[in-house]
């Protein structure tokens, strides 16, 4: 029973998406549910996860952070700002969740003698990863799905995300100026190195192949086969680093949305409810079920891709469950000595609601 409870807590989104798919199946005729699943999106997600896991296994992210955090007598404001903007920019390429897995533990170690400042820096780091990942189609899973689902061009996508991302960078920089400037714990710092440059070159080639596939220059099947073959030759263990729970969440929500669209009354109700309010609806739904499921669920009821991209990305701000990546940071913080969850949630919510209000208003009036 405990193991089942632990699984439900750890894979909350999988459980919810499975139940949603299962219940929806009771209300529609039996059909080939596999046809609902966007295999191209899931295949590309899998490939990107393999490539990014390879980067992490080779020590690339730790190496980059070590280079950027140089200095003999680090101070909290400079180091915190660097860590926040490392998260902001790396999330554009390596996804927000991978970025936080890589860098939040480093932040916790460096700021262990400054517990209050640690909370603030991790909060900014998390918001930065969620906002930075908004810029690119491969910055987070739901962007990749929406980019493919609506057959968006690069110009269409970036014209929606770039202005808000630029504003986000300015807002985050201002918030970084409120980090107290104090001496840091230097004992937790270690010299990171690239562990295998040949493997890094191969994973870089796979990553570039994935990007070509995202922009439609290479077939998904060719990309999937290439990634699997090369990864298997390099190290079979890399397949264990894939977030299969996220892939399952996508598959179950594809089934759920497909079923709901076949229930005429429900489909019409949701479509009318969202009409003209796509960005607001997607941001609001994200606060409860997180932005990845929200993107999959609501995409079946609107063709306003621009509003849905903005709403689900900005919807990653707000509550701690609005983005699955935010839960990663929270779990890492809870493992620190003398963790204070309520204080963390208070600071996190205050900062995120502030960022959400400003960026949402800007997107509504100047981008949509």
Secondary structure by P-SEA (a helix, b strand, c coil): caaaaaaaaaaaaaaaaaaaaaaaaacccccccccccaaaaaaaaaaaaaaaaaaaaaaaaaaaaaaaaccccccaaaaaaaaaaaaaaccccccaaaaaaccaaaaaaaacccaaaaaaaaaaaaaaaaaaacccccccaaaaaaaaaacccaaaaaaacaaaaaaaaaaaaaaaaaccccccccccbbbbccccaaaaaaaaaaaaaaaaaaaccccaaaaaaaaaaaaaaaccccccccaaaaaaaaaaaaaaaaaaaaaaaaaaaaaaaaccaaaaaaaaaaaaccaaaaaaaacccccaaaaaaaaaaaaccccccccaaaaaaaaaaaacccccaaaaaaaaaaaaaaaaaaaaaaaacccc
